Every structure is written in structure tokens, then in C-alpha cells.
Amino acid sequence: MEPLKVVELFAGVGGFRIGLERASDRFRVVWSNQWEPGVKRQAASDVYKARFGAERHSNEDIALVPVKEIPAHDLLVGGFPCQDYSVARTLKQAAGLQGKKGVLWWEIHRILKVRKPAFILLENVDRLLKSPTGQRGRDFAVMLASLADLGYVVEWRVINAADYGMPQRRRRVFFVAYHQRTALGKAATRTKDRSRWIMEDGLIAMAFPSAPGKVGLSAVTLDGDLAEITRKFNNAGKTTKSPFANAGVLVGRTAYTCAVVPEYDGPRATLGDILLPSQQVPKEFFVPARQVKDWKYFKGGKSERRVDRSNGFSYAYSEGAMAFPDPLDKPSRTIVTGEGGTTPSRFKHVVPTPEGKLRRLTPLELERLNMFPDGHTEGATDAKRAFFMGNALVTGVIERLGKALAERAK
């Protein structure tokens, strides 16, 4: 089959590229972009270039890159920043946006509008389906409508990597889009049974089998231009629940959505599977005896009074207990960007050793939890390497989606 030329946006240290290149030799990355605002050293971009080469890699603010400098491609991929989301603001200013990083959605849209690649594969946190809190589902509705207006059919699914045997519990929403001119787009448009497409015939269903969940199929019509959707979607915030379930397909301006549950009976990886022998772990990753009490406090349940230092306000604070140390016979918890460093924390992983000691996870083990090659982020500091993995995705998810796409992309 013909090669599929790939553009990788918000590339980080190359998680999409790793997954796609494992999936099939059809995928050829022809251009990539990684730029982190507000920092002097572009550490993620440096790792990307060290592993894949500097040729055809951009370390510029994507908003300043002319589309003509981005080569024609068949597939656009990226895990776009998720700290906030973009929305159209007014009818006259349809490109108006809210959110300093959410604005980057429209940089994706700007490229799609000109290049019109046959396929798109994007990833974000699953709360995107419910964003913002004051108008549930609005941001996702704007994104879907903007893709429909460019001629794309869109599938989405919330996938927890651990549900399909991978070593980390990491829930993310993935959406795959294919243009109506493609064989996939034509097939999806012709199909009358939208539920069957979501459950059996679609590309995500092929990669990640599932069974029906508790919420049946419903249709969400996205009427009006983007600014009107922004103002009026979901009864302008009067409805407290998002209409988007964890799976769906968009055909035209109608989104068909339902709940699904994973179906998987293959091998399952655990946190214990990826650990290094103790003798290979640098001593700074072991928890000193004097710190164990602090770690137990942060991991334990709490019900206490706290004081806001900025204004002196006193308030009740409570949180449940977490497993301490982390169990080795299950997939790990989600890696966060603050995983690095020796300071005790509620969210960092702490594992027991066969010798009866406690230790944090090394950068190499964090890479393994995201299914990166060992040592992929070498050259950066340990804290940065942990930060990269907190921002990354589980490459095994991309590999499975890539295999399905390589098989069906024509």
C-alpha cells in the first residue's frame, strides 16, 4: 500500500510517532512541531531531535508557522494541550477564543482547512467531553462542528490503557477523523446503523473491541455556526450533564453517542512487571527512613482544618486514603507531571522492594509505563524526564489505532 505521510503536532518527545512506527511501516513522519512556551531550554524538542533527527522538525510557536511551510500530508496527529479549551466567541469574530492554551485547537483547524489531510488522530483528557463546567459539552461540540464543516466524519472513544492490558491506568479521549472523500468516510456516511458503526464497524471498534454500556444511542444535532453553538449549546448552561457519552461518531452535523465498556481477555501488564532490580536503581530513588512518616501522611486519609495563608480563611479539608506503597500486582496509577523529585507527595508512586525498602520510580520505569523504549528521554534531567512522561500518552494505544488505520486507509 501507499505510504501515509504524517504531520505530528505538539509532539512532546514523540509518543505518536513511536506508536505509529511500531504499528506499520506505512507511516512516514514528514514534519513535526514541538514548542513549549515560557521556557528557555526546549527540553522536549531536544529529546525529539536526538531520537529522530532535526531534519523536518520545527521548534517554533505553531501559531507563527505559515501553513505553506507544513508539507502536504495524509495524517495529522497530536495530543493538543488540555489546560483549557477553545470556543468561538461571537458571530463576527468566529475565531475568537477563550483559554491561553485552548487557542491551539484553532491552530490545528487552520492547518486542516488548507491541507485537508485524509485522516486525523488526536488525543486529550477525557474531561474534554464535559468542558466547561458551566456549559457541559460545549467545547467538544464546537470542535466536532468545526471538523464537520471541513468535511470530516469523526469517531471518538474514551480509552483507559489498562483496560486493554497495558501497564498504566490512563484514561484519555481519542478521536479519529477521516474525510468524506475516503473509503472510510464514504462507508460511515452510507451506514444507517450508527450504533453498529460505533460498536463493530468503525475504526476504533476494530482497534478496541467493546460491549454496550448502560447509556443507549442518542443523537445530538449541532445547529448553527460555531459562535451560535458556543452561545446556545446544551441549553446555554442550564443543563448540568454533557450529552456526549464515552463513545460516538459524527456524520455531518449530527453526533451519535452511546456508552460502551471494554472487551478484552488478553494478557495484562502490571506495575511490578516493569520494575528494575533494586541493584540497578540509583540510591537517590530510595525513600530515607526519616521521610516515611511524611509519605504516609500525604498518602493517608485526612479530615482536618486548614487555613488559606493569603486571606486567613479557615476551612474543612478532607480526602480519602491512597494505597501506600503502590500495589505491584495491578497497573500503575496515572503518571502526573510532578512525578519527579525527592519531596514526599500524594501523587508520586512509591513501590516496595524485595529487601523491604521503599523507593520512587526511575525515569526508565516511567518510560515503560507509557510503553516508550528504555532510555528514550536520556539526556534530560530526572525531573524533566518525569515531566515528559506525565505529559505523554501510552504509546500502545496509538499502536493499536495505527494498525487499524494502516489496514483500512485507502
N, C-alpha and C positions, 0 to 999 in steps of 0.2 A: 504494500500500500504506500501511498504518497506520504512523505514526512509531514508532521504537523509543526509548523513554526510557532514558537511560544514567546510571548512577552510576559515577564514576571515583574509585577509592581509591588512596592512595599515588601521587598524581597527578604528583608532581615538577613539571616545567614544562609538562606537558600532552601528552606523546607519544601516548598512546592517543587522546586527543581529536582531535589533528591527523590521525592515520591514519584514524579513523572518519569524520570530517567530509569528508575527501578521498574516501573510498570511496562515500559515499551521503548524500543529504540526508534519508534516513530517520532517521539518528541524531541525537538531541537530548539533550545533556547536561543533566540536571535537578538534579544535585548533585555536588559534588566535594570531596575532602578531601586536604590536604597539610599534614603537620606533621613537623618534624624535631626529635627530642629533643636536649636538651643544648646548644642554641644560643639566643642572644638574638634575633638577627635571622633571621626566617623568609624567607630569600632566594628559595627556590624558589617558595614561596607568593606572594611579592610579584610575581615574574615571571608566574605563572599569572594573578593578578588583573589585572595590567597588560595582558595579552593578551586575556583572555576576560571580564573584569569580576568584581567582587567579589560580585555577587548569586549566591546559591546556592552559594557556595564557603565551605568550613569550614577554618579554620586551628587546629584543636583536636586533641588526642590522640584518635585514633579510639576508644580504649578507654573514653573518658569521654563519648562521644556516644551518647545513647539512640537505639535503633533507630527509635523513633517520630518522631525528628527527620529521619530519612533518608526521602525520599519514595519512594513505590512506583515501581518501575522494571521494564523488560523485560530489561535487560542490565547486569550488573555487571562492571567491568573493573578491572585493576590489575596492576602489577608489584610484588608484595609483597616486602619486604626479605628478602635472601637470606644474611645473615651467619650465621644459624643457623636451625634448623628446629624445629618444634613436634612433640611427641608426647604422647599420653595416658600418664599415669604409673601410676595404679592403678585398680582396678575401682571403688572408692568415689569416687575423685577423677578421673573421666574427663576433666575439663577441666584437669587438672594438666599442666604444660608444662615443657619444657627449652629454654633459649635466650632471651636477653633480647629479641631481635627476632623469633625464630621464633614467639613467642606471638601475633604479629599474624595468623598463619593463622586462629586461632580467633576473631579479630575479624571476619574475612571470614565464617567459619562462622556466627557469631552473627547477622549480617545476613541471610545466606541462609536461616537457619532460620525467620526471621519473614517476610521479604519474598518469598522463593521466586520470584525472577525467572526468566523463561523461559530465559534464556541467561547464560552466564558466559564471560569470556575473560581468562585470566591468563597471566603470564609470569614466568620465573625462570631462574637459571643452570642449565645442563644437569647439573651435578653433583647436583642435587636427586634425580635418578633413582638415584643411588648413595649417598645420605646415610642414616645416618652411616657413617664408615669401619668402625666396629666391628660394624655390622649392616646391610649393604648393602641399600638399597631400602626400609628400614623407614619413613622419613618420608613418602615418596611413597605407600606402601601405606596409611598412616593417612589421608592426605589423600583418596586415592581412595575408601576405605571410608566416610569421613565424608560425601563427596558422594553416594555410592550410597545411603546411609541417608536422604538428603534427597530422593531420587527422581531423581537426575541420571544421564544417560549422559555419559561423558567420553571425548573424544579427546585424544591428546597427540602431539606431534612435536617432535623437536629440529631446529631450523632454523638454518642458517648463512645470513645475509642475502646474503653474496657468492655463494653457490651459485645464487641466482636473480637475478643481475645487479646487485645493489646494491653501493655503493662501499666497504663495510666488512665485514671478516671478523668476524662477531659471532655466536657460537653461543649459542642460548637455547632452553629448552624452553617451548613454548606449549601450554596446554591449553584446549580449548573444551568447555564442558558445555552440555547442553540438557536441559530437564526432560522426563520421560517423557510428560507431557501434550501436548507439542508434536508437530507433524508429523514433525520430525526425530527426536525421541525415539521415537516410535511406529515409524518406519521402521527405525531402528537396532535396536530390540528385536525386530522381526519377522525381520530378516535373519539367516539361518543361516550364511552365508558371511562370517565375521568378517574374514578376510583381504581379501576384496573390498571390504568397508567401509573398511578402513584404506587400501587402495591406490587405490580408484576412486570409491566411492560416498559416502564421508564428506565432511564439510565441509572439513577440512584438505586432503584429497586434491584437492578441487576447486580450492583456492587454490594448492597447492604440489604439482604432479604429481611422482610418484616411481616408481622401479622396485624390485623386490625386492632386498634385500641378502643377505648371507651367512647371516644367522640367520633360520630359518623361524619360523612361527607357533607360539606356545606359550600355554598358559592358566595363569593364576595365580589361584587361589581365595583370597579374603580372608575367612577364617573367624574367628568370634568378635567380641566387642565391641572397641572401639578400644584399650582397655587390654590386652586379650589379644593383639591384633595387635602392639602395642608390645613386649610381652614375648617373643613367640614367633616373629615373622615371620622368614623366611629362616633357620630353624633356630637362632634366638637368637644369631646372630653366628658360628655355626660354618661357614657358607658364605661364601666370600670374594668372590663375584660377585653383582651385583644381577640379579634375574630380569627386570628391565624393560629392553627394547631401546629404540631411539630413536623408535619409533612404536607406537601401540596404541589400543585402545578398551576402555572399561569398560562392561559391561552387567550390571546387578545387582551382585553381589559378585564377579564374575569379570572379570579383566583379560586381554585377548587382546593379545599383543605380538609384534612382529617387527622386523627391521631393514629399513630402506629406504634407497635412495640417490636423490639429487635428479635430476630430469629437466628440463633447461632448455636451450633453444637460442636464446634471445633476446639482445638487446644487453646488454653488460656494462660497468658503470662502473668506473673506476679512480681511484686516489688523484690522479693527475695531472689528471683531469677536473674536480676540484672546487677546484683551487688558484687563488688570486688572482694577478694580475700582480704582479711584485716591487714596482713603484712604488706599489701600494696597501697594502703590508704595512708597519706601523709598525716603526721601526728596532729597537725592543727585542726583536723576534722573531728578529732575525738573530744567529747564533752568533758571538761575538767570536773572533778568531784564537787568542787565548790559551786559550780553552776547548776547542778542537778535540781536543787531546790527551786531556782528561778524558772527553769524549764517546766517543772511540774506545775508551778503557779500559772504560767501562761497557757499551758495545755489544759488546765483543770477548769471545772465549772465555777462560776462566780455569781454572787449576789451581794452587791456592796454599794455604798455611797461614793460617788466621785464628785470632784469639783472642777469646773471649767476654769482654768487659770486665767483666761482672757477677761472673764467678767465676774468670777467668783460664784457663779451659779452652781448649786448643788443638785445632783440628780441621781436616781437609782439606776444602777447598771447591772445587767445580768447576761450570762452566756453559758451555754452548755459545755460539758467536758468533751475533750477530744481524746482519741486513743493515744497513749504515750507508754512506750515508744510505738511507732507506726508498725502495724502487723505486716509480717513478711509473706503471709500466705494469700494475700489479696493484691489486686492492682493498687498502685500508689494513689494518693490524693492528687489533685491538680497542682502542678508546679506553678508557683507565682514568681513574679519578677524579683521579689525580695528574698529569694531563697538563699542567697549568698551571705557570707559574713558570720562571725562567731557569736554575735549578740543573741541571747535567748529570745524566742519569738513563738507566737501561737501557730504560725503558718508554715514555718520551716519543718522539713522532715527530720526526724531523729529515729535511727534504727538501732536495734540491739546487735551486738557481735557475739560470735560463739564463745568468746572469752569472758562474757558477762559485762562488757563495757557498752557505752552509748556513743554514737557518733552521728554527724551530719552526712549528707550525701555529697559526693565529689562531683565536679563538673562532668566528668566522663559518665557517671551514673545518671546524671540528669539528661545527658545526651541520649543515653539508652532508653530512658523513659519516653522520650519523644521519637525513638527509633531512628536517630541520626547515627552516622558512622562514628565509631570511637575516635575521640580526639579532633572532631570536626571543628571545634571552636578554639583549639590551641592557638596561643599567641596573644590572647586577650587575658585580662586579669580574671581570677576566680570569680569575683563579684560580677564582672561583666558577662562571663560565661553563663552564670546562673540567670542573669537578667535576660540574656538571649533566649534561654530555654523557657523562661516564664512567658516570653512573648511569642514563642514558636508554636507550631502545631505538631500533632502526631503524624509523622510522615507516612505511616502505614495507611492512614485514611486516604491520603492523596494517591498512594499507590493503587489502592483498590478502585477508586474512582477513575484513575488514569487507565487502568486495564480495561474497564468498561468502555471508556471513551475511545480508546485506541481501537477496540473491536468494532464499535458502531459508527465511528466518524467516517463519513464518506463525502 
